[in-house]
Amino acid sequence: MKKPVFDIDHATRILRNNDLGGYTIPTQGLYPFQWNWDAAITALGWMEAGDEARAWLELEMLLKGQWDNGMVPHIIFHADADTYFPGPEVWGVENAVKTSAISQPPVLASVVKILFEQGKDRALAEQKLAQLLPGVMAYHLWWYRERDPENTGLVCSYHPWESGMDNSPAWDHPLENVPAADWEYTRRDTGHVDAAERPHKHQYDRYIYLVDFFKRNHFDSDLIYQTCPYRVQDIGIISILHRANTDLLVLCQNRIDNDSTRSLQQSSARTAAAIGALWSEDLNCFVSRDTLTGAQLKTISCAGVLPLFGELASPAQAAAINENLGSWIEDAPFGLASTHPHSETFEPQRYWRGPSWLHINWMIALGLDTYGLSERAAQIKQVSKACLANGDFWEYYNSVSGEGCGGGEFSWTAAIALHWLKD
Ligand code: GLC
């Protein structure tokens, strides 16, 4: 029998140890609450660990933080914890369930579809789908209504944290337009993790300014759209949203009213029609764009590969990206580096500036498969497995040395390993 790539019991134990009663924290200390896209990915792990009810519960708990306008926030502060900054008092959201005021890449609907298809308990799957669908639909309609009020097809993001790829070099330029927070605060992340693996203070000051900005503007969507000093069309969010639209529309058939589905279909078609604006001829890759200057953000990052997952690339664009992936993996052989290793801004150990993240690799491999690029998909899987060779489940991995970085005993890494890398 083939030896498993990793200790399955260990991965399952991580989920159990990080379970705070219906929701799973990403890791102890560093991230003591429920995060949006982490929850979705982690649900895949619960499913694979054989606990279907627990998988569905993870998503139900996430939607407990949903705002009346449909937004599913990036952090749900279900219970107090003093190991994280900025906490609920800094965000200043007064809802019954405390949350942050921004969202995160909406992989949720794609995960709901997988859980629904894989669930062995059919009655449970039908019941949970019916229960979750209205909230998930409201979330998608929110993205287009609030984040694309001009109907361009390309939703925008107001904070690097919203991208889930906090300090990607793609955000360096647009962040220059954001003032620094004007008060003293104490970061907690660098108390848990080596500062060399985290964002710089210069960036953090601007992250906090934006958090204050939302609060100062009373979370008013129109005002924020008109005046936010950071407004970016993020190719990662746009791609993940587009894939999730398609998955959601499949789930909606005969289950949800036609007005919502028609509206989502139209928005999704607008995205597909507009995506060409985010293709960079000189980089042979998709990129994000600063809507305040109109400039493309010229970084070759893993987000620029996600249009394959979103089925937004033409066959010719997919082929060009695939070619690019050759040198990308050759020079940073552990997983797919979050920034191309030939880039000047590449740092193999620093968070979203070079390490590889296994849940991203999973989406990219799925995207490659969709385009029939199965050899490359298999290679991505192989190099992702290589990250797990030391037997631990880290937040992310140094893409050159394979060393684990960031937080340890990490939920989404364990979950995606169970879901994707077990065989
Ligand atoms: C970091 C990551 C983000 C993730 C969160 C919790 O902020 O950049 O993507 O959701 O940690 O794991």
Residues whose N, C-alpha, C, O or C-beta is under 5 A from the ligand:
A	BS01	GLC	P26 Y31 W35 D38 G164 M165 D166
